[in-house]
């Protein structure tokens, strides 16, 4: 994390030398938890007295900032600490993991993706890991269930507060990476609000060349029929990943805690 001159000067005024305290640093000056270690509140010093940022504190601040961006993006708590190592990397997960290592290229390309397959096959987890990669690289991101968003908007009709179509469209159009989760599972009732939202969001993002990832339980053909031609065309160019490996990651290995081992 690069600090400007004024911030460095302020931190220098606050620093405590190692001889003035006995305890180890466990929280960085910016509030991030860190493994206990010896440093002067985020600073270390060379023999000639030059102040340098503590590498451990700097790394903790970077990870803390990325986690805050992930929370702001709307990642559910159950996925905040998930890593690729928590998944059995069956097809197509290796390809998506590889894409995560190239997230700046993916974001700059504006190319979109669909993760299609049955429930529990890791689609949302993989999408959240893409958001993690984006957050760690300093990009903005969001995950939204468009069906639930439509319900919130309908509930706000006639109210002075609450989400609106315009506000939601702007918010989801502006982020660098957008995940639309569980498309096709929500409502598409009177007025087809869900489809209208999808149209305006995908139109804005295609114009700005910003990538969108869709997760769905529908097949590719069912999704095309659901989205209709004008929305499907606004997702081009598009890569489809089929989650047909047959595993259900929601079933814990070893069973649940309801039965004693």
Wavefront OBJ file of the C-alpha trace (Angstrom):
o trace
v 0.000 0.000 0.000
v 1.633 3.255 -1.113
v 1.428 6.059 1.419
v 1.664 9.713 0.471
v 4.132 12.099 2.118
v 1.580 13.636 4.500
v 0.408 10.225 5.707
v 3.977 9.054 6.240
v 4.720 12.178 8.255
v 1.629 11.649 10.405
v 2.523 8.022 11.029
v 6.098 9.012 11.902
v 4.684 11.305 14.591
v 2.623 8.444 16.029
v 5.272 5.750 15.933
v 6.526 4.096 19.097
v 10.033 2.712 19.163
v 10.664 -0.916 20.041
v 12.355 0.100 23.288
v 9.200 1.912 24.450
v 6.964 -1.166 24.429
v 7.193 -4.888 25.078
v 4.147 -6.275 23.272
v 4.175 -7.597 19.722
v 2.178 -5.942 16.964
v -1.122 -7.796 16.422
v -3.140 -5.079 14.643
v -1.798 -2.733 11.982
v -2.122 1.027 12.300
v -4.916 0.854 9.684
v -6.839 -1.687 11.780
v -6.086 -4.972 10.017
v -5.401 -8.056 12.170
v -1.914 -9.453 11.690
v 0.097 -12.374 13.056
v 2.017 -11.217 16.184
v 5.424 -9.872 15.225
v 7.919 -7.216 16.233
v 7.596 -3.885 14.455
v 6.929 -0.272 15.381
v 3.220 0.005 14.607
v 3.678 -0.860 10.947
v 7.202 0.450 10.513
v 10.696 -1.025 10.621
v 13.945 0.895 10.571
v 17.297 0.413 8.923
v 20.564 0.829 10.785
v 20.834 4.380 9.493
v 17.352 5.212 10.837
v 15.446 5.120 7.558
v 11.758 4.193 8.048
v 10.338 1.404 5.903
v 6.859 -0.078 5.849
v 6.653 -3.392 7.707
v 6.109 -6.089 5.050
v 3.852 -8.168 7.344
v 1.642 -5.181 8.184
v 1.539 -4.042 4.560
v 0.430 -7.507 3.423
v -2.207 -7.609 6.200
v -3.525 -4.188 5.154
v -3.716 -5.325 1.528
v -5.646 -8.496 2.439
v -7.916 -6.550 4.802
v -8.719 -4.006 2.080
v -9.468 -6.815 -0.382
v -11.813 -8.469 2.127
v -13.628 -5.169 2.623
v -14.042 -4.851 -1.151
v -15.403 -8.416 -1.250
v -17.924 -7.593 1.498
v -18.936 -4.408 -0.324
v -19.341 -6.487 -3.490
v -22.065 -8.474 -1.719
v -20.288 -11.829 -1.372
v -22.273 -13.950 1.119
v -20.400 -14.647 4.398
v -20.167 -18.371 3.634
v -17.999 -17.598 0.591
v -15.742 -14.891 2.052
v -13.039 -17.319 3.186
v -13.418 -19.918 0.433
v -10.287 -20.542 -1.637
v -9.618 -22.675 -4.686
v -8.023 -25.241 -2.338
v -11.450 -25.786 -0.754
v -12.828 -27.118 -4.041
v -12.300 -30.401 -5.799
v -10.997 -28.960 -9.056
v -13.096 -30.943 -11.476
v -13.889 -29.607 -14.946
v -14.507 -26.709 -15.654
v -13.010 -25.294 -12.437
v -9.324 -25.501 -13.537
v -10.033 -23.246 -16.529
v -11.875 -20.721 -14.343
v -9.069 -20.799 -11.770
v -6.597 -20.081 -14.541
v -8.743 -17.158 -15.683
v -8.652 -15.807 -12.120
v -4.861 -15.589 -12.326
v -5.322 -13.366 -15.419
v -8.143 -11.268 -13.985
v -6.761 -7.904 -15.277
v -6.751 -9.304 -18.824
v -10.256 -10.735 -18.393
v -11.620 -7.456 -17.040
v -9.984 -5.302 -19.703
v -11.298 -7.575 -22.480
v -14.948 -7.084 -21.483
v -15.698 -10.705 -22.403
v -18.586 -12.391 -20.575
v -19.137 -15.877 -19.186
v -21.956 -18.195 -18.198
v -21.551 -20.844 -15.490
v -24.363 -23.327 -16.176
v -25.177 -26.466 -14.240
v -27.227 -28.091 -11.473
v -27.371 -26.669 -7.922
v -24.380 -27.307 -5.675
v -21.820 -27.767 -8.438
v -19.648 -24.791 -7.406
v -20.867 -22.103 -9.805
v -21.362 -19.377 -7.188
v -18.176 -20.353 -5.342
v -16.173 -20.070 -8.553
v -17.794 -16.712 -9.344
v -16.988 -15.421 -5.844
v -13.379 -16.511 -6.284
v -13.243 -14.418 -9.449
v -14.506 -11.484 -7.386
v -11.796 -12.229 -4.800
v -9.157 -12.099 -7.550
v -10.608 -8.821 -8.822
v -10.709 -7.312 -5.320
v -7.129 -8.332 -4.596
v -6.076 -6.706 -7.871
v -7.809 -3.463 -6.848
v -10.895 -3.711 -9.082
v -14.494 -3.087 -8.058
v -17.008 -5.923 -8.279
v -20.529 -6.905 -7.304
v -22.649 -10.043 -7.058
v -26.426 -9.742 -7.315
v -29.354 -12.122 -7.535
v -31.479 -10.302 -10.083
v -34.664 -12.068 -8.948
v -34.214 -10.844 -5.366
v -33.342 -7.384 -6.687
v -36.625 -7.333 -8.601
v -38.485 -8.265 -5.410
v -36.805 -5.389 -3.523
v -37.744 -2.930 -6.250
v -41.357 -4.084 -6.309
v -41.529 -3.781 -2.509
v -40.303 -0.175 -2.800
v -42.974 0.897 -5.283
v -44.811 3.902 -3.827
v -42.254 4.247 -1.022
v -39.889 7.174 -0.472
v -36.970 4.846 0.268
v -35.737 1.595 -1.192
v -34.062 0.371 -4.355
v -35.177 1.640 -7.749
v -34.625 0.324 -11.265
v -32.447 3.329 -12.107
v -30.301 3.066 -8.969
v -29.789 -0.688 -9.338
v -28.934 -0.389 -13.030
v -26.381 2.348 -12.361
v -24.793 0.473 -9.464
v -24.434 -2.795 -11.353
v -23.327 -1.097 -14.568
v -20.476 0.803 -12.937
v -18.466 -2.011 -11.306
v -15.490 -3.528 -13.139
v -16.723 -7.123 -12.716
v -20.356 -8.149 -12.225
v -21.744 -11.544 -11.237
v -25.469 -12.098 -11.818
v -26.224 -15.121 -9.655
v -28.895 -17.752 -10.238
v -30.376 -16.134 -13.334
v -33.648 -17.757 -14.353
v -34.548 -18.906 -10.842
v -36.284 -15.669 -9.831
v -39.576 -14.197 -10.880
v -40.379 -12.897 -14.331
v -43.982 -12.007 -13.703
v -46.171 -9.077 -14.626
v -44.071 -6.537 -16.537
v -41.120 -8.942 -16.665
v -39.147 -6.696 -14.342
v -36.285 -9.165 -14.090
v -35.789 -9.238 -17.864
v -36.054 -5.457 -18.103
v -33.310 -5.068 -15.500
v -31.138 -7.615 -17.286
v -31.560 -5.752 -20.565
v -30.543 -2.325 -19.227
v -27.637 -3.724 -17.184
v -26.179 -5.852 -19.983
v -26.664 -3.066 -22.520
v -24.744 -0.595 -20.352
v -21.979 -3.060 -19.575
v -21.532 -4.122 -23.195
v -21.229 -0.467 -24.216
v -18.567 0.065 -21.522
v -16.818 -3.240 -22.345
v -17.152 -4.519 -18.789
v -17.386 -8.296 -18.172
v -20.426 -9.984 -16.665
v -20.557 -13.519 -15.276
v -23.930 -15.256 -15.127
v -24.564 -18.331 -12.983
v -27.641 -20.397 -13.722
v -29.248 -23.786 -13.166
v -30.622 -23.616 -16.703
v -28.986 -25.318 -19.657
v -27.364 -23.074 -22.243
v -30.365 -23.527 -24.538
v -32.868 -22.822 -21.737
v -30.907 -19.702 -20.766
v -30.939 -18.368 -24.346
v -34.693 -18.889 -24.474
v -35.152 -17.208 -21.080
v -32.992 -14.179 -21.927
v -34.423 -13.793 -25.423
v -32.437 -12.556 -28.393
v -31.874 -8.923 -27.437
v -30.402 -9.722 -24.003
v -28.400 -12.714 -25.254
v -26.815 -10.534 -27.942
v -25.734 -8.029 -25.303
v -23.711 -10.739 -23.587
v -21.479 -11.233 -26.608
v -18.654 -12.170 -26.744
v -19.552 -15.023 -24.408
v -17.845 -18.131 -23.015
v -20.035 -20.912 -21.553
v -18.723 -23.222 -18.825
v -20.822 -26.366 -18.265
v -20.780 -27.653 -14.662
v -21.733 -31.251 -15.433
v -19.217 -33.051 -13.201
v -21.940 -34.580 -11.014
v -20.553 -33.458 -7.623
v -22.558 -31.523 -5.031
v -20.238 -29.307 -2.960
v -23.062 -28.416 -0.568
v -23.010 -31.906 0.911
v -20.271 -31.879 3.592
v -17.740 -34.663 3.533
v -18.264 -36.875 6.565
v -21.906 -35.883 6.974
v -23.563 -33.267 9.157
v -23.155 -32.525 12.872
v -26.680 -33.801 13.606
v -25.340 -37.323 14.096
v -22.534 -38.113 16.490
v -19.377 -39.492 14.821
l 1 2 3 4 5 6 7 8 9 10 11 12 13 14 15 16 17 18 19 20 21 22 23 24 25 26 27 28 29 30 31 32 33 34 35 36 37 38 39 40 41 42 43 44 45 46 47 48 49 50 51 52 53 54 55 56 57 58 59 60 61 62 63 64 65 66 67 68 69 70 71 72 73 74 75 76 77 78 79 80 81 82 83 84 85 86 87 88 89 90 91 92 93 94 95 96 97 98 99 100 101 102 103 104 105 106 107 108 109 110 111 112 113 114 115 116 117 118 119 120 121 122 123 124 125 126 127 128 129 130 131 132 133 134 135 136 137 138 139 140 141 142 143 144 145 146 147 148 149 150 151 152 153 154 155 156 157 158 159 160 161 162 163 164 165 166 167 168 169 170 171 172 173 174 175 176 177 178 179 180 181 182 183 184 185 186 187 188 189 190 191 192 193 194 195 196 197 198 199 200 201 202 203 204 205 206 207 208 209 210 211 212 213 214 215 216 217 218 219 220 221 222 223 224 225 226 227 228 229 230 231 232 233 234 235 236 237 238 239 240 241 242 243 244 245 246 247 248 249 250 251 252 253 254 255 256 257 258 259 260 261
